[in-house]
Amino acid sequence: MTHLDARTGPQAMPSRRAFLLAAAFAPEAFAQAPVQGFWEQPRWVWLHRPATGEEIRTVYWAQGNLIQQEYVRLCWFLRDVRAGKSMWMSPVLLDMLYASSSWLAWHGIARPITTTSGARFVQTNDKTEGAAKASLHLEGRAHDGYIPGVSLESMAHLGIWLGGGGVGYYPGKNFCHWDDGRVRFWRN
């Protein structure tokens, strides 16, 4: 069972094997996630960014409110690294990352989600191979990344199960794209 302490994140949880077995049967297996009172709990994320060596583990929402200081920190963490600028990130996108972080914790996987791309400004988007001209990254509404030790297929299934928006599965480039746009799925 997951115990969440708003200061330190998840505590004592079941095994990684349970998650991987559940993921093998996704999306039906994801329905076993703990949901009672889930969205009333403090919302937190644990992210890592290899490009900068940064890591953030923070509660960004509690008691029905966005915690402004932590939200700003997350926006900076998810900034366009090439441009050195940040933008307001979608709280819905952060909630998708929270649900993913919580799912990992529930199944005993104690590691951050690796971020390869968050916000992008036009110049960066134009230089990013395969980026859509009207990418939701330009609006702070998309995240690319992966979870070390968890298959991209499982991560894509989790994103589909969450139903928060678009899920792109890029096995050749080793990342999944999640956004808060219309619900859709693609593989590239």
C-alpha positions in Angstrom: 0.0 0.0 0.0 1.2 3.5 -0.8 1.7 6.0 1.9 2.3 9.5 0.7 3.9 12.1 2.9 3.6 15.6 1.4 7.2 16.4 2.4 9.0 13.3 1.1 6.7 11.6 -1.4 5.8 7.9 -1.5 6.7 5.5 1.2 6.6 1.6 1.5 5.1 0.2 -1.7 4.6 -3.1 -3.5 7.1 -4.6 -5.9 8.2 -3.5 -9.4 7.2 -7.0 -10.6 3.6 -6.3 -9.8 3.7 -3.2 -12.0 5.3 -5.0 -14.9 2.9 -7.9 -14.7 0.0 -5.4 -14.6 1.4 -3.5 -17.5 1.7 -6.6 -19.6 -2.1 -6.8 -19.5 -2.8 -3.1 -20.0 -5.0 -1.2 -20.2 -7.4 -3.4 -18.2 -4.8 -4.1 -15.5 -4.4 -0.4 -14.9 -7.9 -0.3 -13.6 -6.6 -1.8 -10.4 -5.0 1.6 -9.5 -5.9 3.1 -6.2 -8.5 5.8 -7.0 -10.5 6.5 -3.8 -9.5 10.0 -2.8 -6.6 10.0 -5.3 -7.2 13.5 -6.7 -7.8 15.0 -3.2 -4.3 13.9 -2.1 -1.3 16.2 -2.4 -0.1 16.0 -6.0 3.6 15.5 -6.5 6.0 14.6 -9.2 9.5 13.2 -9.3 11.4 14.1 -12.5 14.9 13.8 -13.8 16.5 15.7 -16.7 19.7 14.1 -18.1 20.4 17.1 -20.4 20.9 19.3 -17.3 21.6 16.8 -14.6 18.7 18.3 -12.6 16.1 16.4 -10.6 13.0 17.6 -8.9 10.7 16.0 -6.4 8.0 18.3 -5.2 4.4 18.7 -4.2 2.8 21.2 -6.6 -0.9 21.0 -5.5 -2.4 20.5 -2.0 -5.6 21.3 -0.2 -7.4 22.2 -3.5 -4.8 24.7 -4.6 -1.8 25.0 -6.9 1.3 25.8 -4.8 2.6 28.7 -6.8 6.3 28.5 -5.7 6.5 24.8 -6.6 4.5 25.2 -9.8 7.1 27.9 -10.9 9.9 25.5 -10.0 8.3 22.8 -12.2 7.8 25.2 -15.1 11.5 26.1 -14.9 12.5 22.4 -14.7 10.4 21.7 -17.8 11.8 24.7 -19.7 13.2 24.8 -23.2 16.8 24.0 -22.3 18.1 25.2 -25.7 16.4 28.6 -25.4 17.0 28.9 -21.7 13.4 30.1 -21.1 10.4 28.7 -19.4 6.6 29.0 -19.9 3.6 28.2 -17.9 3.1 24.5 -18.1 -0.4 22.9 -18.2 -1.6 21.8 -14.8 -3.5 18.9 -16.6 -0.1 17.7 -18.0 1.4 17.9 -14.5 -1.6 15.9 -13.2 -0.8 13.2 -15.8 2.8 13.1 -14.6 1.5 13.0 -11.0 -0.7 10.0 -11.8 2.3 8.3 -13.5 4.6 9.0 -10.5 1.9 7.7 -8.1 1.4 4.6 -10.2 5.1 3.9 -10.1 5.2 4.4 -6.3 2.1 2.2 -5.9 4.0 -0.6 -7.6 7.2 -0.1 -5.7 9.2 1.5 -8.5 11.2 4.2 -6.7 12.7 6.2 -9.6 11.9 9.5 -11.3 10.4 9.9 -14.7 13.1 11.0 -17.1 12.3 14.2 -19.1 13.8 14.6 -22.6 11.6 17.5 -23.6 9.0 19.8 -22.0 8.3 23.4 -23.1 9.7 24.4 -26.5 9.9 27.8 -28.1 9.6 28.2 -31.9 13.3 28.2 -32.7 13.9 25.0 -30.7 10.8 23.3 -32.2 11.9 24.2 -35.7 15.3 22.5 -35.0 13.7 19.4 -33.4 13.6 16.5 -35.8 10.1 15.3 -36.4 8.4 18.0 -34.3 5.0 19.1 -35.4 4.7 22.7 -36.6 1.8 23.3 -34.2 3.3 21.1 -31.4 1.6 21.3 -28.0 5.2 21.7 -26.6 4.9 25.3 -27.9 2.1 25.9 -25.4 3.6 24.1 -22.4 1.1 21.2 -22.8 3.4 18.3 -23.7 6.1 16.1 -22.2 8.5 13.6 -23.8 10.3 11.1 -21.7 10.7 7.6 -20.4 10.9 5.7 -17.1 14.2 3.7 -16.7 13.4 0.0 -16.3 9.8 0.3 -17.5 9.2 -0.5 -21.2 8.0 2.3 -23.5 5.0 0.1 -24.4 4.0 0.0 -20.7 4.4 3.7 -20.4 2.3 4.2 -23.6 -0.4 1.9 -22.1 -0.3 4.0 -18.9 -0.8 7.2 -20.8 -3.7 5.7 -22.8 -5.3 4.5 -19.6 -5.0 7.9 -18.0 -7.0 9.4 -20.9 -5.6 12.9 -20.4 -4.7 13.6 -24.0 -2.4 12.4 -26.7 0.1 9.6 -26.4 2.9 9.1 -28.9 5.0 5.9 -28.8 8.5 6.3 -30.2 10.4 3.1 -29.6 13.1 4.0 -32.1 13.9 7.2 -30.3 13.3 5.8 -26.8 10.6 8.1 -25.5 6.9 8.5 -25.0 5.1 11.7 -25.7 2.2 12.8 -23.5 0.1 15.9 -24.0 -3.2 17.3 -22.7 -4.7 17.8 -26.2 -7.5 15.6 -27.6 -7.3 11.9 -26.7 -5.4 10.1 -29.5 -2.6 7.6 -30.0 0.2 7.3 -32.5 3.3 5.2 -33.0 6.3 6.5 -34.8 
